[in-house]
Amino acid sequence: MYEAVIKNLRRHIEPTREETEIFLSLAVAKTIKKKELLLKEGDVARQQFFVISGCLRTYTIDTNGKEHVLMFAPEDWWCSGDLYSFLSGHTSVNNLEALEPTTLLQISKDDLDVLYQQAPKFERFFRILFQNAFVFHQNRISANLSQPAEGRYDLFTKAYPDLETRISQKYIASYIGVTPEFFSQMKANMFRKKT
């Protein structure tokens, strides 16, 4: 179970065996059920999650009760549900839910501070992680403002290449900002263009 997270860490740092053991002593393995919430709007995001298996979705609910998917976190992704809430301690405007039965590692903000003191390389790792999250969200906002639905769908398939067959089409439609009916028609039109 820990091989996946160690491989993920080594993309940006080379922790020693002792540093890895410190990290693993602070991280908690957890298995959650489909539809289980890890973060609710109004709560403070206090954990970083690494997905070992399964998939999470971060979403917000507008004043009309409509859900808007902001991101997915399948295997090998890190997620807090609301990075601003996690970093600032302010309440979250997002929800974080399991779309499948999910196994993950979680580490609290307090334990991250301990980790940074005992194994400083991890401060670099999480800085890079948070920078990458910022860039991902900036690109997503730019695409939502400048790309038509087909372009946003293409970007979804590149960001999450194996996810379409695993999750409900309504979540993908929400992610690209269209209704499920429009999404279904758009995919049918795209298929006809290819044949």
Sequence and secondary structure as in RCSB ss.txt:
>XXXX:A:sequence
MYEAVIKNLRRHIEPTREETEIFLSLAVAKTIKKKELLLKEGDVARQQFFVISGCLRTYTIDTNGKEHVLMFAPE
DWWCSGDLYSFLSGHTSVNNLEALEPTTLLQISKDDLDVLYQQAPKFERFFRILFQNAFVFHQNRISANLSQPAE
GRYDLFTKAYPDLETRISQKYIASYIGVTPEFFSQMKANMFRKKT
>XXXX:A:secstr
 HHHHHHHHTTT    HHHHHHHHHH EEEEE TT EEE TTS   EEEEEEES EEEEEE TTS EEEEEEE T
T EE S HHHHHH    S EEEESS EEEEEEEHHHHHHHHHH THHHHHHHHHHHHHHHHHHHHHHHHHHS HH
HHHHHHHHHSTTTTTTS HHHHHHHHTS HHHHHHHHHHHHHHH 
